[in-house]
Amino acid sequence: MKMLQAIIRPEKLDEVMKALEGKGFVALTVTDVRGRGEQKGISLQFRGRKMDVDLLPKVKIEIVLNDGEVDSALKTIREPARTGSVGDGKIFVLPVDLMAKVRTEETWR
């Protein structure tokens, strides 16, 4: 099993979730996060003053899936999340040793 963590722009969340659901990936966790990458923040104008915003709002989607589903999930997230600009996000794939349901005490390895 693998855990896929996708960090994307917040405004792309609905499109990505619809695409994932359309491909059968319905179980996921979404967390509001802040971060920066190559763009190193942005400069904004507020009431006539320049403000540097170092950490930008992002959304992290976490999905646990079977090894054979990783490529499909990657493609499904990339297409709707991409704007072509710096700051579109990153996707990480991590190994999962064990998954256990709290309610039923089922476990998967």
Backbone as a ProteinNet text record, in pm:
[ID]
protein_1_A
[PRIMARY]
MKMLQAIIRPEKLDEVMKALEGKGFVALTVTDVRGRGEQKGISLQFRGRKMDVDLLPKVKIEIVLNDGEVDSALKTIREPARTGSVGDGKIFVLPVDLMAKVRTEETWR
[TERTIARY]
84.2	0	88.1	32	102	11.2	74.7	0.9	45.9	-50.6	-23.8	-61.1	33.4	8.8	24.8	-81.7	-79.1	-100.5	-9	-22.7	-51.6	-171.4	-219.1	-274.9	-309.2	-374.3	-516.7	-559.3	-693.1	-805.8	-790	-896.1	-912.6	-819.4	-827	-884.2	-913.3	-957.5	-1084.3	-1187.5	-1313.1	-1294.3	-1215.8	-1190.6	-1116.5	-1016.2	-937.7	-1024	-1105.4	-1191.7	-1292.3	-1350.8	-1444.6	-1375.2	-1253.7	-1177.7	-1143.4	-1101.7	-1068.9	-1192.1	-1303.7	-1427.5	-1469.6	-1450.9	-1484.4	-1401.7	-1282.1	-1194.1	-1204.7	-1295.5	-1317.2	-1236.4	-1164.3	-1087.7	-1174.4	-1255.5	-1349.7	-1302.5	-1221.4	-1175	-1048	-1055.5	-939.7	-950.2	-839.3	-834.6	-782.6	-844	-802.1	-766.5	-650.3	-601.9	-560	-598.3	-548.3	-407.3	-313.6	-173.5	-120.6	-3.3	65.6	207	261.5	397.5	449.7	571.5	631.2	724.8	745.2	833.9	922.9	932.2	1019.6	982.5	854.2	812.8	854.1	888	937.4	843.4	713.9	617.2	581.4	496.1	451.6	445.5	436.7	418	276.4	207.6	72.5	66.4	-31.3	-58.3	-182.2	-173	-287	-291.7	-398.5	-416.3	-294.2	-244	-133.4	4	10.3	138.9	172.5	300.2	348	367.4	312.5	327.7	386.9	488.4	544.6	479.2	423.2	360.3	453.2	515.8	617.3	556.2	454.1	388.8	251.4	228.3	104.1	7	-123.7	-220.3	-222	-222.8	-231.2	-327.6	-358.2	-442.2	-364.7	-365.3	-300.1	-407.7	-401.1	-491.2	-410.7	-464.3	-398	-489.6	-434	-509.5	-422.5	-480.3	-410.7	-469.4	-380	-425.7	-331.9	-375.2	-292.9	-179.7	-70.1	47.2	12.4	-74.1	-109.4	-195.9	-246.7	-334.2	-259.8	-132.6	-56.7	-50.8	-14.7	-1.5	-133.1	-242.8	-374.3	-410.1	-384.1	-414.5	-328	-200.6	-111.7	-167.6	-201.5	-254.3	-386.2	-470.7	-602	-589.7	-487.7	-466.6	-397.6	-297.2	-217.7	-301.7	-387	-459.5	-544.3	-633.7	-715	-639.8	-530.3	-457.3	-360.9	-324.6	-222	-275.4	-203.4	-231.2	-118	-2.4	114.9	202.5	164.9	241.4	315.2	419.6	490.8	391.7	399.5	308.8	193.7	194.6	86.9	88.1	203.4	207.6	302.7	295.8	380.6	296.6	341.6	278.7	388.3	363.9	457.6	389.9	466.4	415.4	501.8	436.9	506.4	457.2	543.5	497.6	408.7	310.5	223.5	239.9	287.1	309.8	181.8	91	-30.3	-140.9	-263.7	-380.6	-482.7	-543.9	-639.2	-763	-879.8	-1005	-1031	-1074.3	-1103.5	-1232	-1336.5	-1468.3	-1471.8	-1415	-1429.1	-1306.1	-1197.8	-1070.9	-1009.4	-1051.1	-988.6	-850.8	-758.4	-625	-583.3	-503.1	-446.2	-296.6	-221.8	-75.9	-35.8
-118.5	0	124.1	232.9	360.8	471	575.8	697.2	804.6	862.4	971.5	1100.9	1194.4	1326.7	1429.4	1499.5	1602.4	1737.6	1830.5	1966.6	2054.1	2113.6	2187.1	2323.5	2402.4	2531.6	2508.3	2586.3	2566.9	2579.9	2668	2689.4	2571.4	2477.9	2360.4	2237.8	2249.8	2135	2070.4	2147.4	2089.7	2012.2	2068.8	2001.1	1869.7	1872	1751.5	1645.9	1686.4	1589.9	1525.9	1603.6	1548.5	1449.1	1482.3	1392.5	1262.2	1273.1	1154	1065.5	1127.8	1051.8	982	1050.8	991.6	868.8	860.3	744	640.8	662.9	565.8	588.2	699.1	732.2	824.5	766.1	846.5	872.8	783.5	799.2	883.9	999.6	1087.6	1178.9	1241.5	1340.7	1469.9	1582.3	1713.9	1801.3	1865.7	1953.1	2086.9	2196.8	2328.3	2344.4	2379.3	2396.6	2525.5	2566.8	2681.6	2638.9	2695	2658.4	2747.4	2715.3	2787.6	2695.2	2726	2647.1	2740.9	2715.5	2795.2	2943	2973.9	3113.9	3194.6	3129.6	3195.6	3304.1	3279.6	3378.2	3476.2	3572.1	3673.2	3809.6	3915	4050.7	4096.8	4154.7	4204.9	4352	4422.7	4560.5	4560.5	4621.8	4630.4	4770.6	4842.3	4980.6	5067.7	5051.5	5133.6	5089.8	4982.8	4933	4799	4780.2	4653.4	4555.9	4434.8	4330.7	4206.6	4150.3	4023.8	3909.2	3814.8	3697.5	3579.7	3528.9	3425.1	3286.1	3255.4	3124.9	3139.5	3063	3073.1	2961	2989.1	2884.5	2776.4	2652.6	2535.9	2436.5	2330.1	2222.2	2092.1	2007.9	1876.8	1769	1686.3	1572.5	1446.6	1359.9	1233.5	1118.1	1021.8	905.5	782.1	677.4	549.3	458.6	397.9	316.2	198.5	109	-6.6	37.4	-36.6	-1.5	19.9	-63.8	-56.4	62.8	135.5	250.3	384.1	383.4	507.8	589.4	526.7	602.2	665.6	591.7	645.6	764.4	752.7	862.4	985.1	963.4	1075.7	1152.7	1081.9	1145.5	1216.8	1152.1	1207.8	1338.4	1351.4	1474.7	1581	1542	1639.6	1720.5	1653.7	1722.3	1839.2	1820.2	1934.3	2033.1	1991.2	2079.5	2173	2140.4	2215.4	2346.2	2456.6	2584.2	2620	2557.2	2588.7	2694.6	2743.2	2847.1	2788.2	2858.4	2819.3	2821	2720.4	2714.2	2618	2538.7	2441.7	2331	2300	2201.8	2087.5	1990.9	1871.7	1750.8	1632.5	1507.1	1414.7	1357.2	1265	1129	1021.7	886.1	817.4	769.3	709.3	566.7	478.7	343.6	342.4	252.3	232.1	86.7	65.5	-69.7	-137.2	-60.2	-116.8	-13.1	-59.5	26.5	-49.2	17.8	-47.2	39.4	-22.3	48.1	48.1	160	172.4	97.5	119.4	63.8	-87.9	-147.8	-292.6	-373.3	-308.1	-371.8	-450.8	-423.2	-485.1	-424.5	-504.2	-452.7	-500.7	-419.4	-451.9	-427.4	-513.4	-497.5	-489.9
0	0	0	-48.7	-55.2	-1.7	51.6	85.4	-12.2	-79.7	-171.6	-101.4	-95	-37.3	-149	-179.1	-283.1	-217.4	-242.8	-192.4	-313.6	-313	-430.6	-390.4	-492.2	-469.3	-414.7	-315	-257.8	-360	-456.4	-554.5	-650.7	-649.8	-736.1	-664.3	-535.8	-456.8	-512.5	-541.5	-589.8	-720.1	-812.7	-939.9	-918.9	-830.6	-803.8	-736.4	-638.9	-569.6	-665.7	-756.2	-853.8	-946.2	-988.2	-1075.3	-1002.7	-876.6	-798.5	-778.8	-745.7	-726.3	-855	-967.2	-1096.7	-1130.5	-1073.8	-1096.4	-984.1	-888.2	-782.7	-656	-647.6	-527	-440.1	-353.5	-275.4	-132.6	-76	61.9	63.4	129.8	136.2	257.1	290.4	398	338.7	375.4	326.6	446.2	438.2	544.8	485	550.3	510.1	564.8	477.5	516.8	455.8	499.6	439.9	406.6	299.8	262.3	151.5	111.5	-0.5	-74.1	-197.9	-282.1	-360.3	-488.8	-574.7	-577.5	-560.2	-569.4	-447.2	-337.2	-214.9	-165	-174.7	-128.7	-238.2	-203	-299.2	-231.4	-311.6	-260.6	-295.1	-197	-216.5	-179.8	-235.4	-198.3	-109.7	9	100	157.3	125.7	170.9	139.6	19	-26.6	21.3	97.5	147.7	84.2	61.2	8.6	124.5	108.9	210.9	145.7	209.4	162.3	238	163.4	222.5	193.5	298.7	283.2	268.6	346.5	342	278.6	173.5	98.7	137.8	135.3	168.9	61.7	106.2	18.4	83	12.3	62.5	43.7	147.9	136.9	133.3	28.7	12.9	41.3	127.8	158	120.2	47.6	3.1	25.2	83.1	93.4	-14.7	-94.6	-205.3	-229.4	-313.8	-349.8	-442.3	-440.7	-521.4	-668.5	-723	-865	-902.3	-804.6	-832.1	-832.2	-797.6	-779.6	-908.1	-1020.7	-1146.2	-1188.7	-1172.7	-1207.3	-1118.9	-988.8	-896.1	-925.7	-956.3	-991.8	-1111.2	-1215.2	-1336.2	-1307.3	-1226.7	-1193.8	-1115.6	-1032.3	-955.6	-1039.7	-1115.7	-1192.6	-1291.6	-1366.3	-1474	-1424.2	-1326.3	-1282.4	-1192.6	-1130.6	-1038.9	-1111.4	-1233.6	-1307	-1364.2	-1336	-1401.4	-1497	-1478.4	-1559.9	-1497.3	-1380.8	-1311.3	-1192.1	-1149.1	-1028.3	-912.6	-826.3	-711.7	-728.8	-837.2	-858.6	-754.8	-696.6	-589.1	-613.4	-522.8	-527.6	-487.6	-531.4	-492.5	-440	-322.9	-260.2	-247.9	-267	-250.1	-145	-38.2	75.1	98.2	148.9	181	305.2	306.3	422.2	465.2	588.1	638.7	684.7	740.4	797.5	795.2	766.3	777	861.2	958.8	1048.3	1064.5	1056.7	1082.2	1232.3	1283.8	1426.2	1460.2	1381.3	1412	1407	1301.1	1281.2	1320.9	1354.4	1389.3	1274.8	1149.8	1033	1012.9	961.1	928.7	790.9	723	592.7	598.9	536.6	525.8	381.2
[MASK]
+++++++++++++++++++++++++++++++++++++++++++++++++++++++++++++++++++++++++++++++++++++++++++++++++++++++++++++

